[in-house]
């Protein structure tokens, strides 16, 4: 195959690849919608949190809802816990976070909550 024929074949191959790559990218979405096919809350199991035998309930207070929510997200990622094991309740000007956890994880969860600004209730 001559150099010119090889260059022509390579050019044709590049044109084909340009129209198919990357196939894994989602289609463009308008700014009002995300790229997920399903909202995250629909992916979570519904119903009550699973029962934890010999569990402990940790109660901590946070200055605002945002701080408590970020703490729950950290627990879900780092411990991990089931999101349904955490409850955030308004308490005056602050919020109270209650977390049901295995007794073996209680100290680690308490430490993580303190790093996120929790106060003991």
N, C-alpha and C positions, 0 to 999 in steps of 0.2 A: 504494500500500500504506500503510495507516495505521501510526502509530507503534506501536500495540499489536501489530499483526500482525507488524511488523518485529522487535519485541522478542521475541515468541514464537518466530519463526523463528531468531533469533540464539541464544536459549536452547536450542532443540532441536539446533542445530549444535554448541554447546558440549558438550552431553551426549554427542554422538557422538564428538567429538574426545577427550574425557576418557577414553574407553574404548579408544582406539587409540594414544594418544601416550605416550611415544615408542616407536615400533615397533622401534627399533634396540637398545633395552635388552635384555640377556639375562634370561632367566627367573631368578627367585630361586634361589640355590644354597644348600644347607646349608653350614655352616661347615667341614665336613670335605672338601669338594670345591671346586675353583676354577671360574672361569667359562670356562676354555679347553676347547675340545672335544677337543684333542689335547695331550698333554704336550709341553713345548718340546723335550725330547731326541728325540722322535719326528719332529719337523719338520726336524731337522738331517740332512744327508746322512750315510750310514753309510760305513764303510770307511776307507781310508788318506787322509791329507791329500794334497792335490794337490802335485805336485812343483814346486819353485820353481827355475827355471834361474838359475844364478849367485847362489844364495841364501847367506845367512849364518845361523849358529845362535848366538843370544845365550843365555848362561847367567847366571842371577842367583840369589841366595839370599834367602830371606825368613824372618822369624822364626817365622811360623806359616802353616798352610794357608789360613786366612781371608784374610790379606793377599795371598798369592799368587793366590788365586781372584779377589779383587777386581781385582788387576792384570790378570789375563787378561780379565775382563769389560770393563775399560777399553780394552784393546787391540782387542777385538772391536768395540766401539762406535766408537772414535776413529780407528783406523788405516785401515780395518778389516782384520782378519785372519780367516782361517778358524779356528774354535775348535780344530780338529784339529791345527793347527800348534803348539799349546802343550801341553807336558807338565809335570806337577807330580809330583816324586818326593820321598819322605821322605829326609832326609839328616841323621842324628843328631837333635839337638833342633830343627833347622830344616827347611826344605824347599827344594828346588832347582827352579827354573822354567827350562825350555828352550823357546825360541821359534824356529821356522824362519821366516825373513823374507826378502824381497827385499833385496838389498844396498842399494838406494836408500832403503829404509825403516828400515834398521838403526839409524841415529843417532837418528831420531825415536822408535823403539820403545825404545831404551836410555834416552833422556831421560824418556819416559813411565813406564818401570819405576822409574827413580830417584825420580821424584815420588811413587811409591806405596811407597817405602821399601825398594827393592831394594838389595842389596849385590853387588858384582862377585864372581863365584866364582873 
